[in-house]
Amino acid sequence: MANRPAAALGLRDGDFEALNRLSRSSAGRAGLAQRARIVLLAAEGLSNTVIAERVGATRTTVIGWRSRYESAGIAGLHDQD
């Protein structure tokens, strides 16, 4: 059974600009930059598999970060202590 493509991720108001800034973060924040890129690509409607290939992550990782963004917004993309 094939996986159904994920629907394009809807961004919250004002998040597009903030995610673009985060996606260009310095090397010290590489993880956060990757997560922001995942969300931006998901908002473009790319499949989880394509996003994973583009950012160098697994499909499972992409699904997880999409879910975190949906539930917590940009705050959910930051490392948890």
PDB file of N, CA, C and O in Angstrom:
ATOM      1  N   MET A   1       0.849  -1.176   0.000  1.00  0.00           N
ATOM      2  CA  MET A   1       0.000   0.000   0.000  1.00  0.00           C
ATOM      3  C   MET A   1       0.895   1.240   0.000  1.00  0.00           C
ATOM      4  O   MET A   1       1.746   1.385   0.878  1.00  0.00           O
ATOM      5  N   ALA A   2       0.718   2.108  -0.947  1.00  0.00           N
ATOM      6  CA  ALA A   2       1.542   3.316  -1.067  1.00  0.00           C
ATOM      7  C   ALA A   2       1.081   4.375  -0.073  1.00  0.00           C
ATOM      8  O   ALA A   2      -0.094   4.456   0.284  1.00  0.00           O
ATOM      9  N   ASN A   3       2.037   5.177   0.358  1.00  0.00           N
ATOM     10  CA  ASN A   3       1.709   6.290   1.246  1.00  0.00           C
ATOM     11  C   ASN A   3       1.030   7.391   0.450  1.00  0.00           C
ATOM     12  O   ASN A   3       1.432   7.700  -0.672  1.00  0.00           O
ATOM     13  N   ARG A   4       0.000   7.977   1.039  1.00  0.00           N
ATOM     14  CA  ARG A   4      -0.652   9.114   0.401  1.00  0.00           C
ATOM     15  C   ARG A   4       0.216  10.348   0.589  1.00  0.00           C
ATOM     16  O   ARG A   4       0.832  10.512   1.642  1.00  0.00           O
ATOM     17  N   PRO A   5       0.276  11.218  -0.411  1.00  0.00           N
ATOM     18  CA  PRO A   5       1.051  12.451  -0.247  1.00  0.00           C
ATOM     19  C   PRO A   5       0.450  13.316   0.861  1.00  0.00           C
ATOM     20  O   PRO A   5      -0.769  13.394   1.012  1.00  0.00           O
ATOM     21  N   ALA A   6       1.309  13.951   1.615  1.00  0.00           N
ATOM     22  CA  ALA A   6       0.841  14.857   2.661  1.00  0.00           C
ATOM     23  C   ALA A   6       0.299  16.127   2.020  1.00  0.00           C
ATOM     24  O   ALA A   6       0.806  16.584   0.995  1.00  0.00           O
ATOM     25  N   ALA A   7      -0.716  16.681   2.621  1.00  0.00           N
ATOM     26  CA  ALA A   7      -1.257  17.958   2.141  1.00  0.00           C
ATOM     27  C   ALA A   7      -0.257  19.067   2.441  1.00  0.00           C
ATOM     28  O   ALA A   7       0.547  18.960   3.367  1.00  0.00           O
ATOM     29  N   ALA A   8      -0.317  20.126   1.651  1.00  0.00           N
ATOM     30  CA  ALA A   8       0.557  21.272   1.911  1.00  0.00           C
ATOM     31  C   ALA A   8       0.301  21.771   3.330  1.00  0.00           C
ATOM     32  O   ALA A   8      -0.841  21.856   3.781  1.00  0.00           O
ATOM     33  N   LEU A   9       1.368  22.092   4.006  1.00  0.00           N
ATOM     34  CA  LEU A   9       1.286  22.570   5.383  1.00  0.00           C
ATOM     35  C   LEU A   9       0.907  24.046   5.382  1.00  0.00           C
ATOM     36  O   LEU A   9       1.538  24.850   4.695  1.00  0.00           O
ATOM     37  N   GLY A  10      -0.100  24.399   6.133  1.00  0.00           N
ATOM     38  CA  GLY A  10      -0.491  25.803   6.245  1.00  0.00           C
ATOM     39  C   GLY A  10       0.369  26.514   7.277  1.00  0.00           C
ATOM     40  O   GLY A  10       0.534  26.027   8.396  1.00  0.00           O
ATOM     41  N   LEU A  11       0.918  27.664   6.904  1.00  0.00           N
ATOM     42  CA  LEU A  11       1.738  28.438   7.833  1.00  0.00           C
ATOM     43  C   LEU A  11       0.859  29.384   8.639  1.00  0.00           C
ATOM     44  O   LEU A  11      -0.160  29.873   8.153  1.00  0.00           O
ATOM     45  N   ARG A  12       1.266  29.630   9.863  1.00  0.00           N
ATOM     46  CA  ARG A  12       0.571  30.602  10.707  1.00  0.00           C
ATOM     47  C   ARG A  12       0.926  32.007  10.245  1.00  0.00           C
ATOM     48  O   ARG A  12       1.962  32.220   9.615  1.00  0.00           O
ATOM     49  N   ASP A  13       0.067  32.957  10.558  1.00  0.00           N
ATOM     50  CA  ASP A  13       0.296  34.350  10.158  1.00  0.00           C
ATOM     51  C   ASP A  13       1.664  34.835  10.623  1.00  0.00           C
ATOM     52  O   ASP A  13       2.027  34.674  11.788  1.00  0.00           O
ATOM     53  N   GLY A  14       2.411  35.422   9.710  1.00  0.00           N
ATOM     54  CA  GLY A  14       3.710  35.992  10.028  1.00  0.00           C
ATOM     55  C   GLY A  14       4.856  35.007  10.075  1.00  0.00           C
ATOM     56  O   GLY A  14       6.009  35.416  10.214  1.00  0.00           O
ATOM     57  N   ASP A  15       4.571  33.719   9.962  1.00  0.00           N
ATOM     58  CA  ASP A  15       5.636  32.717  10.100  1.00  0.00           C
ATOM     59  C   ASP A  15       6.520  32.593   8.869  1.00  0.00           C
ATOM     60  O   ASP A  15       7.671  32.174   8.986  1.00  0.00           O
ATOM     61  N   PHE A  16       6.015  32.946   7.696  1.00  0.00           N
ATOM     62  CA  PHE A  16       6.822  32.769   6.485  1.00  0.00           C
ATOM     63  C   PHE A  16       8.142  33.524   6.597  1.00  0.00           C
ATOM     64  O   PHE A  16       9.203  32.955   6.339  1.00  0.00           O
ATOM     65  N   GLU A  17       8.089  34.786   6.974  1.00  0.00           N
ATOM     66  CA  GLU A  17       9.304  35.594   7.083  1.00  0.00           C
ATOM     67  C   GLU A  17      10.223  35.056   8.174  1.00  0.00           C
ATOM     68  O   GLU A  17      11.434  34.958   7.980  1.00  0.00           O
ATOM     69  N   ALA A  18       9.647  34.710   9.316  1.00  0.00           N
ATOM     70  CA  ALA A  18      10.449  34.193  10.427  1.00  0.00           C
ATOM     71  C   ALA A  18      11.122  32.876  10.048  1.00  0.00           C
ATOM     72  O   ALA A  18      12.288  32.660  10.377  1.00  0.00           O
ATOM     73  N   LEU A  19      10.406  32.006   9.367  1.00  0.00           N
ATOM     74  CA  LEU A  19      10.981  30.725   8.944  1.00  0.00           C
ATOM     75  C   LEU A  19      12.089  30.937   7.917  1.00  0.00           C
ATOM     76  O   LEU A  19      13.095  30.227   7.935  1.00  0.00           O
ATOM     77  N   ASN A  20      11.913  31.901   7.029  1.00  0.00           N
ATOM     78  CA  ASN A  20      12.977  32.208   6.068  1.00  0.00           C
ATOM     79  C   ASN A  20      14.244  32.658   6.779  1.00  0.00           C
ATOM     80  O   ASN A  20      15.343  32.238   6.417  1.00  0.00           O
ATOM     81  N   ARG A  21      14.097  33.512   7.794  1.00  0.00           N
ATOM     82  CA  ARG A  21      15.270  33.957   8.567  1.00  0.00           C
ATOM     83  C   ARG A  21      15.932  32.774   9.259  1.00  0.00           C
ATOM     84  O   ARG A  21      17.153  32.625   9.211  1.00  0.00           O
ATOM     85  N   LEU A  22      15.132  31.939   9.898  1.00  0.00           N
ATOM     86  CA  LEU A  22      15.677  30.781  10.608  1.00  0.00           C
ATOM     87  C   LEU A  22      16.362  29.809   9.654  1.00  0.00           C
ATOM     88  O   LEU A  22      17.363  29.188  10.011  1.00  0.00           O
ATOM     89  N   SER A  23      15.831  29.678   8.452  1.00  0.00           N
ATOM     90  CA  SER A  23      16.405  28.724   7.494  1.00  0.00           C
ATOM     91  C   SER A  23      17.800  29.140   7.046  1.00  0.00           C
ATOM     92  O   SER A  23      18.550  28.329   6.502  1.00  0.00           O
ATOM     93  N   ARG A  24      18.146  30.403   7.274  1.00  0.00           N
ATOM     94  CA  ARG A  24      19.476  30.896   6.917  1.00  0.00           C
ATOM     95  C   ARG A  24      20.349  31.093   8.156  1.00  0.00           C
ATOM     96  O   ARG A  24      21.348  31.810   8.105  1.00  0.00           O
ATOM     97  N   SER A  25      19.975  30.459   9.265  1.00  0.00           N
ATOM     98  CA  SER A  25      20.717  30.600  10.517  1.00  0.00           C
ATOM     99  C   SER A  25      22.143  30.112  10.368  1.00  0.00           C
ATOM    100  O   SER A  25      22.467  29.347   9.460  1.00  0.00           O
ATOM    101  N   SER A  26      22.986  30.568  11.273  1.00  0.00           N
ATOM    102  CA  SER A  26      24.405  30.193  11.261  1.00  0.00           C
ATOM    103  C   SER A  26      24.591  28.713  11.582  1.00  0.00           C
ATOM    104  O   SER A  26      23.656  28.028  11.998  1.00  0.00           O
ATOM    105  N   ALA A  27      25.808  28.243  11.382  1.00  0.00           N
ATOM    106  CA  ALA A  27      26.130  26.829  11.587  1.00  0.00           C
ATOM    107  C   ALA A  27      25.812  26.372  13.005  1.00  0.00           C
ATOM    108  O   ALA A  27      25.473  25.207  13.215  1.00  0.00           O
ATOM    109  N   GLY A  28      25.916  27.263  13.970  1.00  0.00           N
ATOM    110  CA  GLY A  28      25.614  26.912  15.353  1.00  0.00           C
ATOM    111  C   GLY A  28      24.156  26.545  15.565  1.00  0.00           C
ATOM    112  O   GLY A  28      23.799  25.926  16.568  1.00  0.00           O
ATOM    113  N   ARG A  29      23.321  26.930  14.619  1.00  0.00           N
ATOM    114  CA  ARG A  29      21.891  26.640  14.704  1.00  0.00           C
ATOM    115  C   ARG A  29      21.448  25.826  13.489  1.00  0.00           C
ATOM    116  O   ARG A  29      20.337  25.994  12.987  1.00  0.00           O
ATOM    117  N   ALA A  30      22.321  24.955  13.031  1.00  0.00           N
ATOM    118  CA  ALA A  30      22.052  24.186  11.811  1.00  0.00           C
ATOM    119  C   ALA A  30      20.790  23.338  11.937  1.00  0.00           C
ATOM    120  O   ALA A  30      20.028  23.218  10.977  1.00  0.00           O
ATOM    121  N   GLY A  31      20.564  22.756  13.099  1.00  0.00           N
ATOM    122  CA  GLY A  31      19.372  21.933  13.290  1.00  0.00           C
ATOM    123  C   GLY A  31      18.101  22.739  13.138  1.00  0.00           C
ATOM    124  O   GLY A  31      17.147  22.298  12.498  1.00  0.00           O
ATOM    125  N   LEU A  32      18.091  23.922  13.729  1.00  0.00           N
ATOM    126  CA  LEU A  32      16.928  24.794  13.627  1.00  0.00           C
ATOM    127  C   LEU A  32      16.723  25.251  12.186  1.00  0.00           C
ATOM    128  O   LEU A  32      15.589  25.332  11.715  1.00  0.00           O
ATOM    129  N   ALA A  33      17.809  25.547  11.491  1.00  0.00           N
ATOM    130  CA  ALA A  33      17.720  25.960  10.084  1.00  0.00           C
ATOM    131  C   ALA A  33      17.115  24.837   9.244  1.00  0.00           C
ATOM    132  O   ALA A  33      16.276  25.090   8.379  1.00  0.00           O
ATOM    133  N   GLN A  34      17.537  23.601   9.494  1.00  0.00           N
ATOM    134  CA  GLN A  34      16.997  22.465   8.748  1.00  0.00           C
ATOM    135  C   GLN A  34      15.503  22.303   9.023  1.00  0.00           C
ATOM    136  O   GLN A  34      14.726  22.046   8.103  1.00  0.00           O
ATOM    137  N   ARG A  35      15.104  22.451  10.272  1.00  0.00           N
ATOM    138  CA  ARG A  35      13.686  22.311  10.628  1.00  0.00           C
ATOM    139  C   ARG A  35      12.845  23.384   9.949  1.00  0.00           C
ATOM    140  O   ARG A  35      11.743  23.113   9.472  1.00  0.00           O
ATOM    141  N   ALA A  36      13.375  24.607   9.909  1.00  0.00           N
ATOM    142  CA  ALA A  36      12.658  25.695   9.234  1.00  0.00           C
ATOM    143  C   ALA A  36      12.518  25.394   7.746  1.00  0.00           C
ATOM    144  O   ALA A  36      11.467  25.650   7.160  1.00  0.00           O
ATOM    145  N   ARG A  37      13.570  24.851   7.129  1.00  0.00           N
ATOM    146  CA  ARG A  37      13.498  24.489   5.706  1.00  0.00           C
ATOM    147  C   ARG A  37      12.456  23.399   5.480  1.00  0.00           C
ATOM    148  O   ARG A  37      11.723  23.431   4.492  1.00  0.00           O
ATOM    149  N   ILE A  38      12.393  22.437   6.393  1.00  0.00           N
ATOM    150  CA  ILE A  38      11.391  21.369   6.289  1.00  0.00           C
ATOM    151  C   ILE A  38       9.989  21.975   6.254  1.00  0.00           C
ATOM    152  O   ILE A  38       9.175  21.616   5.404  1.00  0.00           O
ATOM    153  N   VAL A  39       9.715  22.883   7.168  1.00  0.00           N
ATOM    154  CA  VAL A  39       8.387  23.495   7.237  1.00  0.00           C
ATOM    155  C   VAL A  39       8.098  24.318   5.984  1.00  0.00           C
ATOM    156  O   VAL A  39       6.997  24.250   5.437  1.00  0.00           O
ATOM    157  N   LEU A  40       9.077  25.090   5.528  1.00  0.00           N
ATOM    158  CA  LEU A  40       8.872  25.897   4.317  1.00  0.00           C
ATOM    159  C   LEU A  40       8.598  25.021   3.097  1.00  0.00           C
ATOM    160  O   LEU A  40       7.716  25.332   2.296  1.00  0.00           O
ATOM    161  N   LEU A  41       9.342  23.939   2.954  1.00  0.00           N
ATOM    162  CA  LEU A  41       9.128  23.040   1.817  1.00  0.00           C
ATOM    163  C   LEU A  41       7.775  22.334   1.930  1.00  0.00           C
ATOM    164  O   LEU A  41       7.101  22.105   0.926  1.00  0.00           O
ATOM    165  N   ALA A  42       7.387  21.992   3.154  1.00  0.00           N
ATOM    166  CA  ALA A  42       6.074  21.373   3.362  1.00  0.00           C
ATOM    167  C   ALA A  42       4.959  22.350   2.995  1.00  0.00           C
ATOM    168  O   ALA A  42       3.925  21.947   2.463  1.00  0.00           O
ATOM    169  N   ALA A  43       5.171  23.622   3.279  1.00  0.00           N
ATOM    170  CA  ALA A  43       4.174  24.639   2.926  1.00  0.00           C
ATOM    171  C   ALA A  43       4.057  24.804   1.415  1.00  0.00           C
ATOM    172  O   ALA A  43       3.010  25.211   0.911  1.00  0.00           O
ATOM    173  N   GLU A  44       5.133  24.487   0.691  1.00  0.00           N
ATOM    174  CA  GLU A  44       5.095  24.537  -0.777  1.00  0.00           C
ATOM    175  C   GLU A  44       4.354  23.343  -1.363  1.00  0.00           C
ATOM    176  O   GLU A  44       4.048  23.325  -2.556  1.00  0.00           O
ATOM    177  N   GLY A  45       4.065  22.348  -0.532  1.00  0.00           N
ATOM    178  CA  GLY A  45       3.324  21.186  -0.991  1.00  0.00           C
ATOM    179  C   GLY A  45       4.183  20.019  -1.444  1.00  0.00           C
ATOM    180  O   GLY A  45       3.673  19.065  -2.032  1.00  0.00           O
ATOM    181  N   LEU A  46       5.490  20.084  -1.175  1.00  0.00           N
ATOM    182  CA  LEU A  46       6.370  18.973  -1.553  1.00  0.00           C
ATOM    183  C   LEU A  46       6.079  17.758  -0.678  1.00  0.00           C
ATOM    184  O   LEU A  46       5.661  17.898   0.471  1.00  0.00           O
ATOM    185  N   SER A  47       6.298  16.582  -1.220  1.00  0.00           N
ATOM    186  CA  SER A  47       6.063  15.359  -0.454  1.00  0.00           C
ATOM    187  C   SER A  47       7.116  15.218   0.640  1.00  0.00           C
ATOM    188  O   SER A  47       8.205  15.785   0.551  1.00  0.00           O
ATOM    189  N   ASN A  48       6.772  14.458   1.667  1.00  0.00           N
ATOM    190  CA  ASN A  48       7.713  14.227   2.762  1.00  0.00           C
ATOM    191  C   ASN A  48       8.993  13.568   2.262  1.00  0.00           C
ATOM    192  O   ASN A  48      10.079  13.869   2.758  1.00  0.00           O
ATOM    193  N   THR A  49       8.876  12.682   1.295  1.00  0.00           N
ATOM    194  CA  THR A  49      10.047  12.005   0.740  1.00  0.00           C
ATOM    195  C   THR A  49      10.964  12.988   0.023  1.00  0.00           C
ATOM    196  O   THR A  49      12.181  12.950   0.208  1.00  0.00           O
ATOM    197  N   VAL A  50      10.396  13.857  -0.782  1.00  0.00           N
ATOM    198  CA  VAL A  50      11.195  14.858  -1.504  1.00  0.00           C
ATOM    199  C   VAL A  50      11.849  15.820  -0.518  1.00  0.00           C
ATOM    200  O   VAL A  50      13.021  16.164  -0.670  1.00  0.00           O
ATOM    201  N   ILE A  51      11.097  16.252   0.488  1.00  0.00           N
ATOM    202  CA  ILE A  51      11.666  17.145   1.498  1.00  0.00           C
ATOM    203  C   ILE A  51      12.846  16.467   2.180  1.00  0.00           C
ATOM    204  O   ILE A  51      13.898  17.081   2.359  1.00  0.00           O
ATOM    205  N   ALA A  52      12.676  15.214   2.558  1.00  0.00           N
ATOM    206  CA  ALA A  52      13.751  14.473   3.224  1.00  0.00           C
ATOM    207  C   ALA A  52      15.004  14.434   2.360  1.00  0.00           C
ATOM    208  O   ALA A  52      16.113  14.638   2.856  1.00  0.00           O
ATOM    209  N   GLU A  53      14.830  14.175   1.080  1.00  0.00           N
ATOM    210  CA  GLU A  53      15.978  14.134   0.168  1.00  0.00           C
ATOM    211  C   GLU A  53      16.649  15.495   0.067  1.00  0.00           C
ATOM    212  O   GLU A  53      17.877  15.580   0.045  1.00  0.00           O
ATOM    213  N   ARG A  54      15.861  16.554   0.006  1.00  0.00           N
ATOM    214  CA  ARG A  54      16.421  17.906  -0.161  1.00  0.00           C
ATOM    215  C   ARG A  54      17.180  18.397   1.061  1.00  0.00           C
ATOM    216  O   ARG A  54      18.185  19.096   0.928  1.00  0.00           O
ATOM    217  N   VAL A  55      16.707  18.036   2.252  1.00  0.00           N
ATOM    218  CA  VAL A  55      17.352  18.561   3.463  1.00  0.00           C
ATOM    219  C   VAL A  55      18.296  17.560   4.121  1.00  0.00           C
ATOM    220  O   VAL A  55      18.945  17.887   5.114  1.00  0.00           O
ATOM    221  N   GLY A  56      18.381  16.353   3.584  1.00  0.00           N
ATOM    222  CA  GLY A  56      19.284  15.350   4.148  1.00  0.00           C
ATOM    223  C   GLY A  56      18.783  14.757   5.452  1.00  0.00           C
ATOM    224  O   GLY A  56      19.554  14.547   6.389  1.00  0.00           O
ATOM    225  N   ALA A  57      17.488  14.489   5.505  1.00  0.00           N
ATOM    226  CA  ALA A  57      16.880  13.899   6.695  1.00  0.00           C
ATOM    227  C   ALA A  57      16.094  12.664   6.271  1.00  0.00           C
ATOM    228  O   ALA A  57      15.981  12.365   5.082  1.00  0.00           O
ATOM    229  N   THR A  58      15.557  11.958   7.245  1.00  0.00           N
ATOM    230  CA  THR A  58      14.696  10.827   6.925  1.00  0.00           C
ATOM    231  C   THR A  58      13.259  11.316   6.773  1.00  0.00           C
ATOM    232  O   THR A  58      12.897  12.387   7.260  1.00  0.00           O
ATOM    233  N   ARG A  59      12.467  10.528   6.101  1.00  0.00           N
ATOM    234  CA  ARG A  59      11.045  10.852   5.933  1.00  0.00           C
ATOM    235  C   ARG A  59      10.361  10.933   7.302  1.00  0.00           C
ATOM    236  O   ARG A  59       9.509  11.793   7.523  1.00  0.00           O
ATOM    237  N   THR A  60      10.734  10.042   8.210  1.00  0.00           N
ATOM    238  CA  THR A  60      10.167  10.044   9.561  1.00  0.00           C
ATOM    239  C   THR A  60      10.478  11.349  10.283  1.00  0.00           C
ATOM    240  O   THR A  60       9.628  11.890  10.990  1.00  0.00           O
ATOM    241  N   THR A  61      11.699  11.853  10.103  1.00  0.00           N
ATOM    242  CA  THR A  61      12.085  13.127  10.714  1.00  0.00           C
ATOM    243  C   THR A  61      11.232  14.260  10.161  1.00  0.00           C
ATOM    244  O   THR A  61      10.760  15.112  10.914  1.00  0.00           O
ATOM    245  N   VAL A  62      11.036  14.270   8.860  1.00  0.00           N
ATOM    246  CA  VAL A  62      10.213  15.309   8.227  1.00  0.00           C
ATOM    247  C   VAL A  62       8.799  15.271   8.794  1.00  0.00           C
ATOM    248  O   VAL A  62       8.243  16.311   9.146  1.00  0.00           O
ATOM    249  N   ILE A  63       8.225  14.102   8.881  1.00  0.00           N
ATOM    250  CA  ILE A  63       6.871  13.959   9.415  1.00  0.00           C
ATOM    251  C   ILE A  63       6.808  14.481  10.853  1.00  0.00           C
ATOM    252  O   ILE A  63       5.855  15.159  11.235  1.00  0.00           O
ATOM    253  N   GLY A  64       7.822  14.160  11.635  1.00  0.00           N
ATOM    254  CA  GLY A  64       7.858  14.612  13.026  1.00  0.00           C
ATOM    255  C   GLY A  64       7.903  16.123  13.160  1.00  0.00           C
ATOM    256  O   GLY A  64       7.194  16.698  13.986  1.00  0.00           O
ATOM    257  N   TRP A  65       8.739  16.774  12.345  1.00  0.00           N
ATOM    258  CA  TRP A  65       8.846  18.237  12.433  1.00  0.00           C
ATOM    259  C   TRP A  65       7.614  18.930  11.873  1.00  0.00           C
ATOM    260  O   TRP A  65       7.224  19.987  12.370  1.00  0.00           O
ATOM    261  N   ARG A  66       7.004  18.364  10.862  1.00  0.00           N
ATOM    262  CA  ARG A  66       5.723  18.912  10.370  1.00  0.00           C
ATOM    263  C   ARG A  66       4.700  18.890  11.503  1.00  0.00           C
ATOM    264  O   ARG A  66       3.989  19.868  11.735  1.00  0.00           O
ATOM    265  N   SER A  67       4.640  17.769  12.196  1.00  0.00           N
ATOM    266  CA  SER A  67       3.686  17.609  13.287  1.00  0.00           C
ATOM    267  C   SER A  67       3.966  18.591  14.426  1.00  0.00           C
ATOM    268  O   SER A  67       3.043  19.197  14.969  1.00  0.00           O
ATOM    269  N   ARG A  68       5.242  18.743  14.783  1.00  0.00           N
ATOM    270  CA  ARG A  68       5.608  19.688  15.852  1.00  0.00           C
ATOM    271  C   ARG A  68       5.209  21.106  15.464  1.00  0.00           C
ATOM    272  O   ARG A  68       4.684  21.849  16.294  1.00  0.00           O
ATOM    273  N   TYR A  69       5.453  21.491  14.207  1.00  0.00           N
ATOM    274  CA  TYR A  69       5.070  22.839  13.771  1.00  0.00           C
ATOM    275  C   TYR A  69       3.553  23.002  13.835  1.00  0.00           C
ATOM    276  O   TYR A  69       3.060  24.028  14.302  1.00  0.00           O
ATOM    277  N   GLU A  70       2.818  22.007  13.373  1.00  0.00           N
ATOM    278  CA  GLU A  70       1.357  22.096  13.384  1.00  0.00           C
ATOM    279  C   GLU A  70       0.817  22.274  14.798  1.00  0.00           C
ATOM    280  O   GLU A  70      -0.155  22.999  15.006  1.00  0.00           O
ATOM    281  N   SER A  71       1.443  21.615  15.767  1.00  0.00           N
ATOM    282  CA  SER A  71       0.922  21.687  17.134  1.00  0.00           C
ATOM    283  C   SER A  71       1.471  22.858  17.939  1.00  0.00           C
ATOM    284  O   SER A  71       0.779  23.368  18.820  1.00  0.00           O
ATOM    285  N   ALA A  72       2.705  23.302  17.657  1.00  0.00           N
ATOM    286  CA  ALA A  72       3.321  24.325  18.512  1.00  0.00           C
ATOM    287  C   ALA A  72       3.863  25.531  17.758  1.00  0.00           C
ATOM    288  O   ALA A  72       4.392  26.452  18.381  1.00  0.00           O
ATOM    289  N   GLY A  73       3.747  25.550  16.440  1.00  0.00           N
ATOM    290  CA  GLY A  73       4.276  26.675  15.674  1.00  0.00           C
ATOM    291  C   GLY A  73       5.798  26.704  15.695  1.00  0.00           C
ATOM    292  O   GLY A  73       6.445  25.681  15.922  1.00  0.00           O
ATOM    293  N   ILE A  74       6.361  27.878  15.459  1.00  0.00           N
ATOM    294  CA  ILE A  74       7.819  28.015  15.404  1.00  0.00           C
ATOM    295  C   ILE A  74       8.463  27.602  16.722  1.00  0.00           C
ATOM    296  O   ILE A  74       9.554  27.032  16.721  1.00  0.00           O
ATOM    297  N   ALA A  75       7.812  27.875  17.834  1.00  0.00           N
ATOM    298  CA  ALA A  75       8.367  27.494  19.136  1.00  0.00           C
ATOM    299  C   ALA A  75       8.649  25.992  19.195  1.00  0.00           C
ATOM    300  O   ALA A  75       9.593  25.567  19.862  1.00  0.00           O
ATOM    301  N   GLY A  76       7.850  25.195  18.513  1.00  0.00           N
ATOM    302  CA  GLY A  76       8.038  23.751  18.507  1.00  0.00           C
ATOM    303  C   GLY A  76       9.254  23.288  17.733  1.00  0.00           C
ATOM    304  O   GLY A  76       9.661  22.132  17.855  1.00  0.00           O
ATOM    305  N   LEU A  77       9.844  24.174  16.932  1.00  0.00           N
ATOM    306  CA  LEU A  77      11.023  23.804  16.147  1.00  0.00           C
ATOM    307  C   LEU A  77      12.320  23.958  16.931  1.00  0.00           C
ATOM    308  O   LEU A  77      13.358  23.436  16.523  1.00  0.00           O
ATOM    309  N   HIS A  78      12.268  24.664  18.044  1.00  0.00           N
ATOM    310  CA  HIS A  78      13.466  24.877  18.858  1.00  0.00           C
ATOM    311  C   HIS A  78      13.780  23.625  19.667  1.00  0.00           C
ATOM    312  O   HIS A  78      12.885  22.843  19.989  1.00  0.00           O
ATOM    313  N   ASP A  79      15.061  23.440  19.994  1.00  0.00           N
ATOM    314  CA  ASP A  79      15.473  22.319  20.832  1.00  0.00           C
ATOM    315  C   ASP A  79      14.783  22.416  22.184  1.00  0.00           C
ATOM    316  O   ASP A  79      14.618  23.504  22.735  1.00  0.00           O
ATOM    317  N   GLN A  80      14.385  21.277  22.704  1.00  0.00           N
ATOM    318  CA  GLN A  80      13.786  21.244  24.036  1.00  0.00           C
ATOM    319  C   GLN A  80      14.864  20.880  25.034  1.00  0.00           C
ATOM    320  O   GLN A  80      15.656  19.967  24.805  1.00  0.00           O
ATOM    321  N   ASP A  81      14.889  21.597  26.138  1.00  0.00           N
ATOM    322  CA  ASP A  81      15.902  21.326  27.176  1.00  0.00           C
ATOM    323  C   ASP A  81      15.477  20.215  28.082  1.00  0.00           C
ATOM    324  O   ASP A  81      16.207  19.859  29.007  1.00  0.00           O
TER     325      ASP A  81
END
